[in-house]
């Protein structure tokens, strides 16, 4: 029902900024909790941030104060603004959508690479 496409990944020097976007298909975007996960090879995929349909946010401790998530329900997009990037932020970032009312309905984007150099 929902297709997610990430964009905005790339390479940046430590201390720099990068903005990731996730575009969702369909007309029920506002019904979904939107999340960003990231994964490094050999490690568990971890939740970076989430934003509810009502705009409440959660951030992993490792990114608090540096990352900001936002959503535009009219445009069916969620954005992850990443500032003060660190080499430890290097990972593949995945957009994830979970239906707020039907929690078994969830979807993953294809992922986008973020590389932060020293």
Secondary structure by P-SEA (a helix, b strand, c coil): cbbbbbcbbbbbcccbbbbbbbbbccccccccccbbbbbcccccccccccccccccccccccccccbbbbbcccccbbbbbbcccccccccbbbbbbbccccccccccccbbbbbbcc
